[in-house]
């Protein structure tokens, strides 16, 4: 994948990933606003379900690009893996909000440990799930896990940096959702740019002559 082909792949990946992520994020954005007064399973389960929807749409969008450059990719498995990984990430992320009293009562060292472990799971979930499918058609692609984790870390940083200053108590649900979608667009674009560059590199390496490996 060199020259124009690599650029074309990167461009398509960025467009499809950004569009799919923003479209899929509509589900947790709406559900999050609708359940913001809830706790426990009443909060956790709807958001995990919304995360599954988001992951499914994201996986389908990215798979649309991948099937053209990796013909042997099992698209359905890729979509399911992305959906389950996103659902797992939401489950971990929302535990503190679902049971705030229980979490706040834990010893500080344990909280730090759990937060670190949870952060690793959240960031690595999608990359790991996708890599388990990608490795069947793209050897030496384990770096996808780390690259995707770093991409989501940057993307979440952008999301929080944009949305947090604008969200406030008493805000209408419509305004809150719109703010979330704007921030999600910038988050998705960040993730797409980083992972797109990584994908092009992996594809180029995979197509190197055997003697150069």
C-alpha positions in Angstrom: 0.0 0.0 0.0 2.1 2.9 -1.2 1.5 6.2 -2.8 -2.0 7.0 -3.9 -3.4 3.7 -2.8 -2.2 4.2 0.8 -3.6 7.7 0.8 -6.9 6.5 -0.6 -7.2 3.8 2.1 -6.4 6.4 4.8 -8.9 8.8 3.4 -11.7 6.2 3.2 -10.9 4.9 6.7 -11.0 8.4 8.2 -14.4 9.2 6.5 -16.0 5.9 7.3 -14.7 5.6 10.8 -15.7 9.2 11.7 -19.1 8.9 10.2 -19.8 5.5 11.8 -18.6 6.5 15.2 -20.6 9.7 15.3 -23.7 7.8 14.1 -23.2 5.0 16.6 -22.5 7.4 19.4 -26.0 8.9 19.0 -27.3 5.8 21.0 -25.2 6.3 24.2 -25.6 10.1 23.9 -29.4 9.9 24.0 -29.5 7.0 26.5 -26.9 8.8 28.7 -29.1 11.9 28.9 -32.2 9.9 29.5 -30.7 7.9 32.3 -28.5 10.6 34.0 -30.7 10.6 37.2 -30.5 6.8 37.6 -28.1 4.5 39.4 -27.3 0.8 39.6 -28.4 -1.5 36.8 -31.0 1.0 35.7 -28.1 3.1 34.5 -25.6 0.4 33.6 -27.7 -1.9 31.4 -29.1 0.7 29.0 -25.7 2.3 28.5 -24.0 -1.1 27.9 -26.8 -1.8 25.3 -26.2 1.6 23.7 -22.4 0.8 23.7 -23.2 -2.4 21.8 -25.1 -0.4 19.2 -22.2 2.1 18.9 -19.7 -0.7 18.5 -21.8 -2.5 15.9 -22.1 0.7 13.8 -18.4 1.4 14.2 -17.4 -2.1 13.3 -19.6 -2.1 10.2 -18.2 1.2 9.0 -14.6 0.2 9.5 -15.3 -3.3 8.0 -16.6 -1.6 4.9 -13.1 -0.3 4.2 -11.3 -3.4 5.4 -13.1 -5.8 3.2 -11.7 -4.0 0.2 -8.1 -4.2 1.3 -8.3 -7.5 3.3 -10.6 -9.7 1.2 -10.4 -12.6 3.6 -11.6 -10.6 6.5 -14.6 -12.2 8.2 -16.8 -9.1 8.4 -19.5 -10.4 10.7 -16.9 -11.5 13.2 -15.2 -8.1 13.0 -18.5 -6.3 13.7 -19.5 -8.6 16.6 -16.0 -8.3 18.1 -16.1 -4.5 17.9 -19.6 -4.4 19.4 -18.7 -6.7 22.3 -15.6 -4.7 23.0 -17.5 -1.4 23.1 -20.1 -2.9 25.4 -17.3 -4.1 27.7 -15.7 -0.7 27.7 -19.0 1.0 28.6 -19.6 -1.6 31.4 -16.3 -0.8 33.0 -16.6 3.0 32.5 -20.0 3.2 34.0 -19.5 1.2 37.1 -18.4 4.1 39.3 -21.5 6.2 38.2 -23.8 3.2 38.7 -22.7 2.6 42.3 -21.1 5.8 43.4 -21.6 5.2 47.2 -20.0 1.7 47.0 -17.1 2.9 44.9 -16.4 6.0 47.1 -16.3 3.8 50.2 -13.4 1.7 48.9 -9.9 2.3 50.3 -7.9 4.8 48.2 -5.2 2.3 47.2 -7.8 -0.1 45.9 -9.5 2.7 44.1 -6.3 3.6 42.3 -5.7 0.0 41.4 -9.2 -0.5 40.1 -9.1 2.8 38.1 -5.8 1.8 36.5 -7.1 -1.7 35.6 -10.4 -0.2 34.4 -8.5 2.3 32.2 -6.5 -0.4 30.6 -9.6 -2.5 29.9 -11.5 0.5 28.4 -8.7 1.6 26.2 -7.5 -1.8 25.0 -10.9 -3.4 24.5 -11.7 -2.4 21.0 -8.2 -2.8 19.6 -8.0 -6.3 21.2 -11.3 -7.4 20.0 -10.6 -6.2 16.4 -7.1 -7.7 16.4 -8.4 -11.1 17.3 -10.2 -11.0 13.9 -7.6 -9.0 12.0 -4.7 -11.4 12.8 -6.3 -14.0 10.6 -5.7 -12.0 7.5 -3.1 -9.5 8.6 -0.1 -11.2 10.3 2.2 -9.2 12.6 -0.7 -6.8 13.5 -0.5 -7.1 17.3 0.5 -3.4 17.4 -3.1 -2.6 16.5 -4.0 -3.1 20.1 -1.6 -0.4 21.4 -2.2 2.0 18.5 -6.0 1.8 19.0 -5.7 2.3 22.7 -3.6 5.4 22.2 -6.0 6.6 19.6 -9.0 6.3 21.9 -7.0 7.9 24.8 -6.4 10.9 22.6 -9.9 10.9 21.3 -11.4 10.7 24.8 -9.2 13.6 25.8 -10.5 15.7 23.0 -14.1 14.7 23.9 -13.8 15.7 27.5 -11.9 18.8 26.7 -14.7 20.0 24.4 -17.8 18.7 26.1 -17.0 19.2 29.8 -16.8 23.0 29.8 -20.2 23.2 28.0 -22.2 20.7 30.0 -23.9 22.0 33.2 -26.7 21.1 35.6 -30.1 22.2 34.5 -29.3 22.0 30.8 -32.0 20.8 28.4 -31.6 17.3 27.1 -31.5 18.5 23.5 -28.6 20.9 24.2 -26.7 18.2 26.1 -27.1 15.7 23.3 -25.9 18.2 20.7 -22.9 19.1 22.7 -22.1 15.5 23.1 -22.4 14.9 19.3 -20.1 17.8 18.5 -17.5 16.5 20.9 -18.0 13.0 19.6 -17.3 14.1 16.1 -13.9 15.5 17.1 -13.2 12.4 19.1 -14.1 10.2 16.2 -12.0 12.2 13.8 -9.0 11.9 16.2 -9.4 8.2 16.5 -9.8 7.8 12.8 -6.7 9.8 11.8 -4.5 7.8 14.2 -5.8 4.4 13.5 -5.9 5.1 9.7 -2.2 5.9 9.7 -1.5 2.7 11.6 -3.7 0.6 9.2 -1.8 1.9 6.2 1.5 1.0 7.8 0.4 -2.5 8.6 -0.9 -3.0 5.1 2.3 -1.8 3.6 4.4 -4.0 5.7 2.2 -7.0 4.9 2.7 -6.4 1.2 6.5 -6.2 1.4 8.4 -8.8 -0.6 9.0 -11.9 1.4 12.8 -11.5 1.2 12.6 -8.0 2.8 10.9 -9.4 5.9 
